[in-house]
Amino acid sequence: MNLKFRVVSIIMGAALLAGASAAGASAAGAPVAAGVPAATATAAPAAAPAETPAAATPDFKTLDQEVQGVKKDVIELNKDLFVLEEELLFPANTQVAVYVSMDVGTFFALDSVTVKIDNKEVKNYLYTAREADALLKGGVQQIYLGNLKVGKHELVAFFTGKGPMEREYKRGATINFTKGVGAKYLELKITDKVSKHQPEFTIKDWE
């Protein structure tokens, strides 16, 4: 979808949500008989039964459904704004994204990852036990999202944690890659090297 059209659509959606919220608030706070003259009100039949709470229940249900609908629309709008923000800050022609995955558990327990691009540190991430466990269960983390100009670049990643025999373990991996006109995706992979009884660290370039 054209970026300009998406911006206009999101702005219009926000305006419609604001109008719907204001209309709902006005309806909820309006007097029931604001425009009825006093004489007409006293002429009403005395035997008319008062509205019971049970009779008013459908109106409350309808109002609650409208509120829930507005909340859902706001959540969707926030998602669109987040995606739009990423597209504006990190356009595809300069975007580079780095991910971390882990198929390990016997020979390495991850503590932190440091990422350098062209000899400049761009990310140093310290993992909690819950985050490391999520990676072990097949999760993939986007550790870095940034911009790079077209051309040749070098990425170096350092992994620290506990290796075999619970010893402190630090290893690095390097990749030279070419940034084209489209988005670039790189994956830092941690796996068990069973034959050598130690972890292995590689970087995959998703062409």
Secondary structure, 3 states (H helix, E strand, C coil): CCHHHHHHHHHHHHHHHHHHHHHHHHHHHCCCCCCCCHHHHHCCCCCCCCCCHHHHHHHHHHHHHHHHHHHHHHHHHHHHHHHHHHHHHCCCCCEEEEEEEEECCCCCEEEEEEEEECCEEEEEEECCHHHHHHHHCCCCEEEEEEECCCEEEEEEEEEEEECHHHCEEEEEEEEEEEECCCCEEEEEEEEEEHHHCEEEEEEEEEC
